[in-house]
Amino acid sequence: PALGSIASMRGGKINESVHYLSEKDYGILTEHIRALYRRLRTRINDDAAWEWFGVDTGSNLIQRASEMFREATYAAANPRDVAHMITENIRKLRDLRIKKHAILKTTAALFAGITFGIAFSVYISLLISNHLNDLWLEAGDPFKNVSEERIDIGAIITTVPPETFTTIYFIVFIVLMIHSFILAFTIKALRGSHTLLTFLYFVPFVWTVAITAVGVKIALGGYLGM
C-alpha cells in the first residue's frame, strides 16, 4: 500500500516512488527494495528488475503481487487502488494460510493421540494375554479331573506356545506402522506438500508406537513379574 500511495501522489512515477521507499527501513525487505531501485535506475529492463525483486525475497506472494502491480500500473491503472486491492487479497490469503496451519497442527496432534491410544490399548491387551497364557501353561490343566457332567473349562481356555506371542507382537507392530503411514499421508494430503513430507509425520508416529510398547512392557511387565 505504501508504494501505491506514494506513486499516486507522484503522478504514477514508479521509479521515483521506489527510490523514496528505498530510503526507509522495511526490515528484511530493505535491501531487496534498494536492489530493485538500483536495477530500475539502469533502465535496461524494468520487467526483469521486478522479477528479480520477487526472486530475491523468496516469496511467491510478493513475486505475484509485484507482477500484478507492474502490469496494472503499466495499463494506466490508479496505483493506490491497485495496491489496496492487492493488499486485501494478500491479507485474505495470509488468513487462510494461518487457518490451514492451525488445522494441520490440530489434526497432527489428534492423530498422534489416536496412535498412542491404539498402541497403548493393544499392547496392554497383548501383555495381559501373554501373562495369562504363561500362567495357564505353568498350571497345566487343573480341570481335567472334573466330572464330565459339568462345564469343560479346559476346552474353553486355549493356550498357545510362547513363541506365538513374539510373532503376534511383530505383526501388531507392522499393522501399527501401516496405520501411522496412512495417518501421515493424510496430513500430507491436507497440507498439499511434497510426498516426501509424509515421513516428517510418519517417523514421529512410529516412535510413538515404539516408545508406547517399551513403556507398557517396562511398567506393566514389571508389575506382573514378566
VMD Tcl script that draws the C-alpha trace (Angstrom):
set ca {
  {0.00 0.00 0.00}
  {2.88 2.41 0.67}
  {4.18 2.11 -2.89}
  {0.72 2.64 -4.33}
  {0.04 5.73 -2.21}
  {3.40 7.31 -2.96}
  {3.14 6.53 -6.68}
  {-0.33 8.07 -6.74}
  {0.96 11.26 -5.11}
  {3.89 11.41 -7.54}
  {1.70 11.08 -10.60}
  {2.27 7.38 -11.20}
  {6.08 7.58 -11.30}
  {7.01 4.14 -10.02}
  {10.79 4.51 -10.14}
  {10.78 7.67 -8.04}
  {8.40 6.03 -5.59}
  {10.68 3.01 -5.23}
  {13.60 5.39 -4.64}
  {11.65 7.05 -1.83}
  {10.86 3.68 -0.26}
  {14.48 2.54 -0.54}
  {15.47 5.28 1.89}
  {13.12 3.92 4.57}
  {13.53 0.91 6.86}
  {11.31 -2.05 5.96}
  {13.17 -4.71 7.89}
  {14.36 -7.67 5.85}
  {12.84 -6.14 2.71}
  {15.01 -3.02 2.88}
  {17.97 -4.48 0.99}
  {15.69 -6.04 -1.63}
  {13.93 -2.70 -2.22}
  {17.27 -0.95 -2.64}
  {18.41 -3.64 -5.07}
  {15.16 -3.17 -7.00}
  {15.77 0.56 -7.26}
  {19.33 0.04 -8.49}
  {18.03 -2.24 -11.26}
  {15.24 0.16 -12.19}
  {17.68 3.06 -12.28}
  {19.71 1.37 -15.02}
  {16.58 1.48 -17.25}
  {17.72 -1.69 -19.01}
  {14.76 -3.96 -18.33}
  {12.13 -2.92 -15.80}
  {10.23 -6.20 -16.10}
  {13.34 -8.21 -15.26}
  {14.06 -5.88 -12.33}
  {10.66 -6.59 -10.80}
  {11.01 -10.30 -11.46}
  {14.38 -10.36 -9.73}
  {12.87 -8.49 -6.80}
  {10.34 -11.28 -6.35}
  {13.06 -13.91 -6.66}
  {15.30 -12.16 -4.11}
  {12.55 -12.03 -1.50}
  {11.92 -15.76 -1.85}
  {8.18 -15.17 -1.50}
  {5.74 -16.35 -4.13}
  {3.12 -13.90 -2.87}
  {5.47 -10.92 -3.19}
  {6.52 -12.02 -6.66}
  {2.92 -12.35 -7.85}
  {1.90 -9.09 -6.18}
  {4.81 -7.27 -7.83}
  {3.85 -8.69 -11.21}
  {0.20 -7.65 -10.82}
  {1.15 -4.17 -9.63}
  {3.59 -3.67 -12.50}
  {1.16 -4.81 -15.20}
  {-1.73 -2.80 -13.73}
  {0.25 0.43 -13.48}
  {1.62 -0.03 -16.99}
  {-2.01 -0.28 -18.11}
  {-2.64 3.21 -16.61}
  {-4.48 1.96 -13.53}
  {-4.54 4.01 -10.35}
  {-1.53 2.82 -8.28}
  {-3.32 3.43 -4.98}
  {-6.37 1.38 -5.96}
  {-4.20 -1.41 -7.36}
  {-2.06 -1.54 -4.23}
  {-5.14 -1.59 -2.00}
  {-6.73 -4.43 -3.98}
  {-3.52 -6.50 -3.95}
  {-3.01 -5.88 -0.22}
  {-6.52 -7.03 0.64}
  {-6.11 -10.20 -1.40}
  {-2.75 -10.99 0.20}
  {-4.24 -10.41 3.65}
  {-7.03 -12.87 2.88}
  {-4.52 -15.42 1.61}
  {-2.44 -14.97 4.76}
  {-5.51 -15.53 6.95}
  {-6.34 -18.69 5.02}
  {-2.79 -19.94 5.48}
  {-2.96 -19.28 9.21}
  {-6.22 -21.24 9.45}
  {-4.71 -24.04 7.38}
  {-1.66 -24.32 9.65}
  {-3.92 -24.32 12.72}
  {-5.99 -27.16 11.25}
  {-2.84 -29.10 10.38}
  {-1.46 -28.75 13.91}
  {-4.76 -29.86 15.42}
  {-5.00 -32.81 13.03}
  {-1.42 -33.90 13.70}
  {-1.97 -33.74 17.47}
  {-5.23 -35.67 17.12}
  {-3.62 -38.39 15.00}
  {-0.72 -38.65 17.46}
  {-3.19 -39.12 20.30}
  {-5.11 -41.75 18.33}
  {-1.88 -43.60 17.55}
  {-0.84 -43.56 21.20}
  {-4.27 -44.72 22.37}
  {-4.43 -47.62 19.92}
  {-0.86 -48.72 20.66}
  {-1.39 -48.44 24.42}
  {-4.60 -50.49 24.46}
  {-3.32 -53.13 22.03}
  {0.00 -53.70 23.82}
  {-1.65 -53.85 27.24}
  {-4.09 -56.46 25.93}
  {-1.27 -58.48 24.41}
  {0.84 -58.30 27.56}
  {-2.04 -59.42 29.79}
  {-2.90 -62.22 27.35}
  {0.73 -63.31 27.31}
  {0.82 -63.35 31.12}
  {-2.40 -65.36 31.39}
  {-1.13 -67.78 28.76}
  {2.09 -68.32 30.74}
  {0.13 -68.90 33.95}
  {-2.09 -71.45 32.25}
  {0.88 -73.27 30.75}
  {2.56 -73.45 34.16}
  {-0.62 -74.67 35.87}
  {-1.33 -77.31 33.26}
  {-4.99 -78.42 33.14}
  {-6.39 -78.24 36.68}
  {-9.89 -79.11 35.44}
  {-9.06 -82.44 33.81}
  {-10.46 -84.48 36.75}
  {-13.70 -82.52 36.93}
  {-16.83 -84.55 36.19}
  {-17.88 -84.55 32.55}
  {-21.39 -83.56 33.62}
  {-20.06 -80.11 34.41}
  {-18.75 -77.48 32.01}
  {-15.47 -78.43 30.39}
  {-13.50 -75.28 31.27}
  {-10.33 -76.75 29.85}
  {-11.89 -76.74 26.38}
  {-12.90 -73.10 26.71}
  {-9.46 -71.77 27.63}
  {-6.94 -72.24 24.84}
  {-3.21 -71.82 25.19}
  {-0.59 -71.15 22.55}
  {3.18 -71.66 22.55}
  {5.11 -68.67 23.97}
  {6.82 -68.21 20.58}
  {3.46 -67.34 19.06}
  {3.28 -64.09 21.01}
  {6.59 -62.99 19.51}
  {5.05 -63.32 16.06}
  {1.90 -61.53 17.23}
  {3.94 -58.62 18.60}
  {5.74 -58.32 15.27}
  {2.51 -58.42 13.25}
  {0.88 -55.82 15.50}
  {3.87 -53.52 15.11}
  {3.72 -53.84 11.30}
  {-0.02 -53.07 11.35}
  {0.58 -50.00 13.53}
  {3.32 -48.86 11.15}
  {0.87 -49.09 8.24}
  {-1.65 -47.20 10.36}
  {0.96 -44.49 11.07}
  {1.83 -44.20 7.38}
  {-1.81 -43.75 6.41}
  {-2.27 -41.00 9.01}
  {0.97 -39.30 7.91}
  {-0.10 -39.44 4.26}
  {-3.47 -37.96 5.23}
  {-1.72 -34.99 6.87}
  {0.47 -34.60 3.79}
  {-2.64 -34.55 1.58}
  {-4.25 -31.90 3.80}
  {-1.07 -29.85 3.68}
  {-0.67 -30.26 -0.08}
  {3.10 -30.58 0.09}
  {5.69 -32.91 -1.43}
  {5.22 -36.66 -0.99}
  {8.47 -36.97 0.97}
  {6.92 -34.76 3.64}
  {4.92 -37.83 4.66}
  {7.97 -39.12 6.52}
  {8.09 -35.93 8.60}
  {4.97 -37.20 10.37}
  {5.42 -40.93 9.80}
  {8.66 -41.16 11.81}
  {7.24 -39.49 14.99}
  {4.17 -41.74 14.81}
  {6.36 -44.85 14.61}
  {8.43 -43.59 17.52}
  {5.20 -43.07 19.47}
  {4.24 -46.70 18.85}
  {7.71 -47.98 19.77}
  {8.01 -45.91 22.96}
  {4.49 -46.91 24.00}
  {5.31 -50.59 23.50}
  {8.51 -50.33 25.55}
  {6.79 -48.26 28.24}
  {3.96 -50.76 28.62}
  {6.45 -53.63 28.71}
  {8.54 -51.99 31.43}
  {5.68 -50.67 33.57}
  {3.04 -53.40 33.35}
  {5.54 -56.19 32.70}
  {7.42 -55.29 35.87}
  {4.16 -55.23 37.83}
  {3.17 -58.67 36.53}
  {6.66 -60.03 37.06}
  {7.31 -60.72 33.38}
}
mol new
graphics top color blue
foreach p $ca { graphics top sphere $p radius 0.5 }
foreach p [lrange $ca 0 end-1] q [lrange $ca 1 end] { graphics top cylinder $p $q radius 0.2 }
display resetview
